[in-house]
Amino acid sequence: MADLSAFPITGKWPAQHPDRIQLYSLPTPNGVKVSIALEETGLAYEPHLVSFESNDQMSPAFLSLNPNNKIPAIIDPNGPDGKPLALFESGAILLYIADKTGQLIPQDAAGRYETIQWLMFQMGGIGPMFGQVGFFHKFAGKDYEDKRPRDRYVNEAKRLLGVLDQRLEGRQWVMGDAYTIADIAILPWVRNLVNFYGAGDLVEFDKFANVQRVLAAFVARPAVAKGLDIPKRG
Ligand SMILES: N[C@@H](CCC(=O)N[C@@H](CS)C(=O)NCC(=O)O)C(=O)O
């Protein structure tokens, strides 16, 4: 039985199954990337809800795992060399899950780097830019009279959707026939932009037929449907 007592986070969120991967998360577009990847690969894991309503992400216990106060984060009791490994940043966690299982990433070097390239496209572009659209369209920024900041991020979101749409032309997934962590990183953000932020008209989502097609295929996957609701909100 793994001993995770060296990790203070387990004091606030006790591990019922310390031999499983411990997931600290919330079903946001960054959070569900990890629950979806875990569901897809079949790794055993135990989800813990980090509630923003009670500011759990700022608690000393959470900060001991991720000093950047953001979900998702994990502890794998059986990490490299059989030792526990703690990780934050969803892109790093996706890559770790893919490498641990040999799934969700091509095994040839060129395919692997190309997948990482599209993963970084999400981490550095789609996530931060779509997130700003959310702030200026749905959250506090929507009341700002000056619409130039909103328009800047809407235009950037459209441009990124255009790049993605072109990439998906004639391809089933971002990496062609292979369904990878690049899809798992990107598509929850596209879904969130249209559904939760309600920014579909603003970014003219109807113009991106390839993105629409691949998003529909993504949400139809049983592991995705399941992962989108993990951890369950209290
Ligand atoms: N680059 C980080 C971003 C994570 C992130 O922004 N998480 C948000 C939820 S989607 C969060 O935890 N926000 C809480 C806060 O900022 O206090 C990753 O991909 O893991």
The ligand as a Tripos MOL2 file, in Angstrom:
@<TRIPOS>MOLECULE
LIG
   20    19     1     0     0
SMALL
NO_CHARGES

@<TRIPOS>ATOM
      1 N1         -1.7930   26.4320  -17.4020 N.3       1 LIG1
      2 C1         -2.5930   25.8260  -16.3600 C.3       1 LIG1
      3 C2         -3.8580   26.6170  -16.2000 C.3       1 LIG1
      4 C3         -4.7490   26.0350  -15.1430 C.3       1 LIG1
      5 C4         -5.9070   26.9730  -14.8020 C.2       1 LIG1
      6 O1         -5.9940   28.1270  -15.2920 O.2       1 LIG1
      7 N2         -6.8070   26.5130  -13.9470 N.am      1 LIG1
      8 C5         -7.9130   27.3320  -13.5120 C.3       1 LIG1
      9 C6         -9.2330   26.6170  -13.7670 C.3       1 LIG1
     10 S1         -9.4880   26.2580  -15.4720 S.3       1 LIG1
     11 C7         -7.7680   27.5770  -12.0200 C.2       1 LIG1
     12 O2         -7.4080   26.6890  -11.2880 O.2       1 LIG1
     13 N3         -8.0750   28.7860  -11.5390 N.am      1 LIG1
     14 C8         -8.0750   29.0740  -10.1310 C.3       1 LIG1
     15 C9         -7.4100   30.3640   -9.7830 C.2       1 LIG1
     16 O3         -6.8160   30.9950  -10.6700 O.co2     1 LIG1
     17 O4         -7.4570   30.7410   -8.6110 O.co2     1 LIG1
     18 C10        -2.9020   24.3800  -16.7320 C.2       1 LIG1
     19 O5         -3.1300   24.1290  -17.9100 O.co2     1 LIG1
     20 O6         -2.9210   23.5030  -15.8440 O.co2     1 LIG1
@<TRIPOS>BOND
     1     1     2 1
     2     2     3 1
     3     2    18 1
     4     3     4 1
     5     4     5 1
     6     5     6 2
     7     5     7 1
     8     7     8 1
     9     8     9 1
    10     8    11 1
    11     9    10 1
    12    11    12 2
    13    11    13 1
    14    13    14 1
    15    14    15 1
    16    15    16 2
    17    15    17 1
    18    18    19 2
    19    18    20 1
@<TRIPOS>SUBSTRUCTURE
     1 LIG1         1 GROUP 0 **** ****
